[in-house]
Amino acid sequence: MTSPEEVADRLGALQERLARAGGDRVKLVAVTKGFGPDSVAAALSAGLADVGENYAQELLSKASSLSSQPAVGLQPRWHFIGRLQRNKIRKIAHLVDLWQSVDRSEAASEIARRAPSAAVLVQVDIAGGEGRGGCPPSETARLVRHCRDAGLVVVGLMAVGPPGPPELARSGFRLLATQAADLGLPELSMGMSADIEVAVEEGATMVRVGTALFGPRPR
Ligand SMILES: *Cc1c(COP(=O)(O)O)cnc(C)c1O
């Protein structure tokens, strides 16, 4: 169970971390993957409306369990941050507000087909093929162009840092910031529980945080 009080406490600590790093204006996406539907309710009651999910099935079941409960006031804005598969895109297209993990042209085309003019981020692999998703940095501009040609609205870039010490992510985050600036893209979604400071220092406009808000992820 995720208690709203615990989430509110952890949010306070997280906001202090962000402020110390100079990121008090950064948008916080609460990543609820692996946690139950009560995690979404807890995020909403703490004032966090941006909610990130990695798996279509989890998103669907959390959305439907929320809709069967009395409204908490805020409505979630769903961010999809996981691997995109064609048949899954169709199932969640009506729910997703921001597709953060567009890393190949086929996925972009399918999103454009199911959710015309949807807002997307292009995910870039800054971890060098560690299986964390993303297009190779050399493909970023081409994929952004493909998304636009398909009618999608590209608002920025996203990346997952490499495993290991947070400092290891710095050069990749910097590369992402440079690419976004070169392409005139305003949003930079980078930084997770372990490396938000480095991400904010390198210009993140959005961080995606799970365990630092909800505690250890149940397995
Ligand atoms: C799980 C996940 C997060 C959140 O990670 P935490 O370490 O729990 O903060 C952020 N982004 C992506 C893409 C993820 O898969």
The ligand as a Tripos MOL2 file, in Angstrom:
@<TRIPOS>MOLECULE
LIG
   15    15     1     0     0
SMALL
NO_CHARGES

@<TRIPOS>ATOM
      1 C1         11.2480    3.4810  -13.7410 C.3       1 LIG1
      2 C2         11.5580    4.6700  -14.5580 C.ar      1 LIG1
      3 C3         11.7340    5.9280  -13.9670 C.ar      1 LIG1
      4 C4         11.7120    6.1520  -12.4750 C.3       1 LIG1
      5 O1         12.8050    5.5190  -11.8680 O.3       1 LIG1
      6 P1         13.0680    5.6630  -10.2880 P.3       1 LIG1
      7 O2         14.4460    5.2030  -10.1390 O.co2     1 LIG1
      8 O3         12.0590    4.8170   -9.6240 O.co2     1 LIG1
      9 O4         12.8920    7.0980   -9.9590 O.co2     1 LIG1
     10 C5         11.9550    7.0110  -14.8010 C.ar      1 LIG1
     11 N1         12.0090    6.8770  -16.1440 N.ar      1 LIG1
     12 C6         11.8550    5.6800  -16.7470 C.ar      1 LIG1
     13 C7         11.9170    5.5960  -18.2280 C.3       1 LIG1
     14 C8         11.6390    4.5510  -15.9710 C.ar      1 LIG1
     15 O5         11.5020    3.3570  -16.5870 O.3       1 LIG1
@<TRIPOS>BOND
     1     1     2 1
     2     2     3 ar
     3     2    14 ar
     4     3     4 1
     5     3    10 ar
     6     4     5 1
     7     5     6 1
     8     6     7 2
     9     6     8 1
    10     6     9 1
    11    10    11 ar
    12    11    12 ar
    13    12    13 1
    14    12    14 ar
    15    14    15 1
@<TRIPOS>SUBSTRUCTURE
     1 LIG1         1 GROUP 0 **** ****
